[in-house]
Amino acid sequence: MKFFLHRTIKTFFLVWCVLALSAGMFAGSGWSSSPTTAAAPRPAPAPSVCLYQFLKDDKGNPIAQPRYLVIVQGDLVRQTFHDAASSVIVNPANTHMLGGEGVDRAVHDAAGGALRKECERLPITAGKARARAGDAFLLHQAGHLATDVIAAVGPDCRFDHQYDNREALMRQVVDSVLTVADERKYAVGAGEARGLVREVAWSGISEGAFLYEPSFAVAARYRAMATYFAARSASTVLVCRDVRSSAYMFSIAVEQANKLCAAGILGHVELSDNNWQSIVYTGDLERREQGVR
């Protein structure tokens, strides 16, 4: 009886193996009578560039001159510019201005110590601080960076009083950044004349160690840009480039920009490719008029 049970189990197992292998062969060879399911098409790749035009500020005041917001995914210190001499990058600094974490450290590393020397020339105002929240300083091109740098200190939400006033401080630091870009007045030293600033490249303000929740920080910064441009029609800045370090951070920025489109503050500009500079810098009016909605 025991022998018969053992043979039965062994035979059942061998038959099961044969059937399983046969089913796999027929499914892969097209002999199966059941219809095969076509592979689902791959989704189109997500865009890595989105272009917007500032239309109004958050109070509904129109912006007369075309100003643009371009959101890209990438590395701030490895961006290429239409004209590096007329572009600046914004370093989200701390109050000591000597390099910190995240983007701040990346900018200082790219400058190879030259930017730190520039910052050390700034006067110390209180304690070890050279700046406070809302301040921005234009510094000379340093190290391997092709552009000048604006060191800007955003609201530090780890402190209650700055957290409570984070939107006002964000408006203040954006106003400071764009003002020193328009004036192109260096904080230390005279520096060579490099012409007007046409582009300001950012990579977030206060979104890292300063704990300003990214979606709220992005929205506050974009609204502050729109308010600045609405109040200063003579601004030399043509475009603000927001460089997002990851697909997730890029999606947050695009989501907030689209909400401002719904509010009438921004207008989305359609792109047939990633060459947004052809619209911003060459004045392709036909595409511009057709694309803005």
C-alpha positions as CSV (number, residue, x, y, z in Angstrom):
1,M,0.0,0.0,0.0
2,K,2.8,2.4,0.9
3,F,4.6,1.5,-2.3
4,F,1.5,2.1,-4.4
5,L,0.9,5.5,-2.8
6,H,4.4,6.6,-3.4
7,R,4.2,5.6,-7.1
8,T,0.9,7.4,-7.5
9,I,2.3,10.6,-6.0
10,K,5.4,10.4,-8.3
11,T,3.3,9.8,-11.4
12,F,1.0,12.7,-10.6
13,F,4.0,15.0,-10.1
14,L,5.5,14.0,-13.4
15,V,2.2,14.5,-15.3
16,W,1.8,18.0,-13.7
17,C,5.4,18.9,-14.8
18,V,4.7,17.8,-18.4
19,L,1.4,19.7,-18.5
20,A,3.0,22.9,-17.1
21,L,5.9,22.8,-19.6
22,S,3.5,22.1,-22.4
23,A,1.4,25.1,-21.5
24,G,4.4,27.4,-21.4
25,M,5.6,26.1,-24.8
26,F,2.2,26.6,-26.5
27,A,1.8,30.0,-24.9
28,G,5.1,31.2,-26.3
29,S,4.9,29.6,-29.7
30,G,1.5,30.8,-30.8
31,W,-0.1,27.3,-30.8
32,S,-2.4,28.2,-27.9
33,S,-6.1,28.5,-28.9
34,S,-6.6,31.5,-26.6
35,P,-6.0,34.9,-28.2
36,T,-2.8,36.7,-27.2
37,T,-3.0,40.1,-25.7
38,A,-1.1,42.9,-27.5
39,A,1.5,44.6,-25.4
40,A,0.3,47.9,-24.0
41,P,1.9,50.9,-25.7
42,R,4.5,52.7,-23.7
43,P,3.4,56.0,-22.3
44,A,5.0,59.1,-23.9
45,P,8.0,60.4,-21.9
46,A,7.1,63.2,-19.5
47,P,8.3,66.6,-20.6
48,S,11.5,67.9,-19.1
49,V,10.8,71.5,-20.0
50,C,7.7,73.7,-19.4
51,L,7.5,77.3,-20.5
52,Y,5.1,79.9,-19.1
53,Q,4.6,83.6,-19.5
54,F,3.9,86.0,-16.6
55,L,0.5,87.6,-17.4
56,K,-0.6,89.2,-14.1
57,D,0.4,89.5,-10.5
58,D,-1.6,87.9,-7.7
59,K,-3.7,91.1,-7.4
60,G,-4.7,91.0,-11.1
61,N,-2.3,93.8,-12.3
62,P,-1.2,93.0,-15.9
63,I,2.4,92.6,-16.9
64,A,3.1,94.8,-19.9
65,Q,6.4,93.4,-21.1
66,P,6.8,89.7,-21.9
67,R,8.5,87.9,-19.0
68,Y,8.9,84.1,-18.9
69,L,9.2,81.3,-16.4
70,V,10.8,78.1,-17.7
71,I,10.8,75.0,-15.5
72,V,13.5,72.4,-16.3
73,Q,14.8,69.3,-14.7
74,G,18.5,69.2,-14.2
75,D,21.5,70.4,-12.3
76,L,21.8,74.2,-11.6
77,V,25.6,74.3,-11.9
78,R,25.6,72.4,-15.2
79,Q,23.1,74.5,-17.0
80,T,24.0,76.1,-20.4
81,F,22.9,79.6,-21.1
82,H,22.0,81.6,-24.2
83,D,24.6,84.2,-23.0
84,A,26.5,83.4,-19.8
85,A,27.5,87.1,-19.4
86,S,23.9,88.2,-19.2
87,S,22.9,85.4,-16.9
88,V,23.2,84.7,-13.1
89,I,22.5,81.8,-10.9
90,V,20.9,82.1,-7.5
91,N,22.6,80.3,-4.7
92,P,20.2,79.5,-1.8
93,A,22.6,80.5,1.0
94,N,22.5,80.5,4.8
95,T,23.1,83.6,6.9
96,H,26.8,82.7,7.3
97,M,27.2,82.8,3.5
98,L,30.1,80.3,3.5
99,G,28.4,77.3,2.0
100,G,26.0,74.8,3.5
101,E,24.2,71.7,2.2
102,G,22.4,70.7,-0.9
103,V,22.4,73.3,-3.7
104,D,24.4,75.7,-1.6
105,R,27.2,73.2,-1.3
106,A,27.0,72.3,-5.0
107,V,27.4,75.9,-6.1
108,H,30.4,76.4,-3.8
109,D,32.0,73.1,-5.0
110,A,31.6,74.2,-8.6
111,A,33.2,77.6,-7.7
112,G,36.2,75.7,-6.3
113,G,36.7,78.0,-3.2
114,A,36.6,81.2,-5.2
115,L,32.9,81.9,-4.2
116,R,33.7,81.4,-0.5
117,K,36.5,84.0,-0.8
118,E,34.0,86.4,-2.3
119,C,31.5,85.7,0.6
120,E,34.2,86.2,3.2
121,R,34.6,89.8,1.9
122,L,31.0,90.6,3.0
123,P,30.9,92.4,6.4
124,I,29.7,90.4,9.4
125,T,26.6,92.1,10.8
126,A,25.7,90.2,13.9
127,G,27.4,87.2,15.5
128,K,28.8,85.2,12.6
129,A,26.0,86.2,10.2
130,R,26.7,88.2,7.0
131,A,23.1,88.2,6.0
132,R,19.5,87.8,7.2
133,A,16.4,86.3,5.7
134,G,15.3,88.3,2.6
135,D,18.8,89.5,1.7
136,A,20.5,88.9,-1.7
137,F,24.1,89.8,-2.9
138,L,25.5,89.9,-6.4
139,L,28.9,88.2,-6.4
140,H,31.5,87.9,-9.2
141,Q,31.8,84.9,-11.5
142,A,33.8,82.4,-9.5
143,G,35.8,79.3,-10.3
144,H,34.4,77.1,-13.0
145,L,31.1,78.9,-13.0
146,A,30.3,80.7,-16.3
147,T,27.9,83.2,-14.7
148,D,27.8,85.6,-11.8
149,V,26.2,84.4,-8.6
150,I,23.4,85.9,-6.5
151,A,23.6,84.6,-2.9
152,A,20.1,84.8,-1.4
153,V,18.8,83.9,2.0
154,G,15.3,82.6,2.2
155,P,13.0,82.1,5.2
156,D,14.2,79.5,7.6
157,C,11.1,77.7,8.7
158,R,12.8,76.0,11.6
159,F,12.3,79.3,13.5
160,D,8.8,80.1,14.5
161,H,8.9,83.8,13.7
162,Q,10.2,83.1,10.2
163,Y,7.8,80.3,9.6
164,D,4.9,82.6,10.5
165,N,6.2,85.2,8.0
166,R,7.4,82.8,5.4
167,E,5.4,84.2,2.4
168,A,6.4,87.8,3.2
169,L,10.0,86.8,3.5
170,M,9.8,84.9,0.3
171,R,8.5,88.0,-1.5
172,Q,11.3,90.0,0.1
173,V,14.1,87.6,-1.1
174,V,12.6,87.4,-4.6
175,D,12.4,91.2,-4.7
176,S,16.0,91.4,-3.5
177,V,17.3,88.9,-6.1
178,L,15.6,90.5,-9.0
179,T,16.5,94.0,-7.8
180,V,20.3,93.2,-7.6
181,A,20.0,91.5,-11.0
182,D,18.4,94.6,-12.5
183,E,21.0,96.9,-10.9
184,R,23.9,94.5,-11.5
185,K,25.8,96.2,-8.6
186,Y,28.3,93.9,-7.0
187,A,28.2,93.5,-3.3
188,V,32.0,93.6,-3.0
189,G,34.4,95.1,-5.5
190,A,33.6,96.9,-8.7
191,G,33.9,94.1,-11.1
192,E,34.0,94.3,-14.9
193,A,30.9,95.4,-16.8
194,R,29.1,92.4,-18.2
195,G,26.0,94.0,-19.5
196,L,22.4,93.7,-18.5
197,V,21.1,90.6,-16.7
198,R,18.5,88.8,-19.0
199,E,18.2,85.5,-17.2
200,V,18.1,84.4,-13.6
201,A,18.4,80.7,-12.8
202,W,17.1,79.3,-9.5
203,S,16.9,75.9,-7.9
204,G,14.5,76.6,-5.1
205,I,14.7,78.8,-2.1
206,S,14.3,77.4,1.5
207,E,13.0,74.0,0.2
208,G,15.8,72.0,1.7
209,A,17.3,72.4,5.2
210,F,15.1,75.5,5.8
211,L,12.0,73.2,5.8
212,Y,9.7,75.4,3.6
213,E,7.3,72.8,2.2
214,P,8.3,72.7,-1.5
215,S,4.8,73.1,-3.1
216,F,4.1,76.2,-1.0
217,A,7.6,77.6,-1.4
218,V,7.4,77.2,-5.2
219,A,3.9,78.9,-5.4
220,A,5.0,81.8,-3.2
221,R,8.2,82.3,-5.2
222,Y,6.3,82.3,-8.6
223,R,3.7,84.8,-7.2
224,A,6.5,87.0,-5.9
225,M,8.1,87.0,-9.4
226,A,4.8,88.0,-11.0
227,T,4.3,90.8,-8.5
228,Y,7.8,92.1,-9.1
229,F,7.4,92.1,-12.9
230,A,4.0,93.8,-12.7
231,A,5.5,96.6,-10.7
232,R,8.7,97.1,-12.7
233,S,8.1,97.2,-16.4
234,A,11.7,98.4,-16.9
235,S,13.2,95.3,-15.4
236,T,16.0,93.9,-17.6
237,V,15.2,90.3,-16.6
238,L,13.5,88.5,-19.4
239,V,13.3,85.0,-18.0
240,C,13.5,83.1,-14.7
241,R,14.7,79.6,-15.1
242,D,13.7,77.2,-12.3
243,V,16.0,74.2,-12.3
244,R,14.5,71.2,-10.5
245,S,16.8,68.5,-9.3
246,S,14.5,65.5,-9.8
247,A,11.4,64.4,-11.6
248,Y,9.4,64.6,-8.4
249,M,10.5,68.2,-7.7
250,F,9.9,69.1,-11.4
251,S,6.3,67.7,-11.1
252,I,5.7,69.8,-8.0
253,A,6.8,73.0,-9.8
254,V,4.7,72.3,-12.9
255,E,1.7,71.5,-10.7
256,Q,2.0,74.9,-8.9
257,A,2.6,76.7,-12.2
258,N,-0.5,75.2,-13.7
259,K,-2.5,76.3,-10.7
260,L,-1.3,79.9,-11.3
261,C,-2.4,79.4,-14.9
262,A,-5.9,78.7,-13.7
263,A,-5.7,81.8,-11.6
264,G,-4.7,83.9,-14.6
265,I,-1.3,84.8,-13.2
266,L,0.6,82.6,-15.7
267,G,0.0,81.6,-19.3
268,H,1.3,78.2,-20.6
269,V,3.3,78.4,-23.8
270,E,3.2,75.3,-26.0
271,L,6.5,73.8,-27.1
272,S,7.0,71.5,-30.1
273,D,10.5,70.7,-28.7
274,N,12.7,71.6,-25.8
275,N,14.2,74.6,-27.5
276,W,12.3,77.2,-25.5
277,Q,15.1,79.7,-26.1
278,S,13.8,80.1,-29.7
279,I,10.7,81.7,-28.2
280,V,12.2,83.7,-25.4
281,Y,15.3,85.0,-27.1
282,T,14.7,85.1,-30.9
283,G,11.2,86.6,-30.6
284,D,9.4,84.0,-32.7
285,L,6.1,86.0,-32.6
286,E,4.1,83.6,-34.6
287,R,4.7,80.7,-32.3
288,R,4.4,82.9,-29.3
289,E,0.9,84.2,-30.3
290,Q,-0.3,80.7,-31.2
291,G,1.1,79.1,-28.1
292,V,0.1,81.3,-25.2
293,R,-3.3,80.4,-23.8
